[in-house]
């Protein structure tokens, strides 16, 4: 399990997410996730660009990503309200 945005994500979903990111051209974010998985990192600090990339690919993602998508969407809305993006 790897923690993304305070939410634990199973290793197989991290691989699936990395694949979605790579297919969408978000290679740097995909690499961050696969690197963390390869080296057994339990926590991945996401930059705002990473969060936006993940939100983009999770727009029509499988139900398994619903919780992660919800957390990232809530955080993004909060950042907008407070003028952080």
Secondary structure, DSSP 8 states (H G I E B T S, - for coil): -EEETTEEE-HHHHHHHHHHHHHTT-HHHHHHHHHHHHTT-SEE---HHHHHHHHHHTTT--GGGHHHHHHHHHHHHHHHHTT--
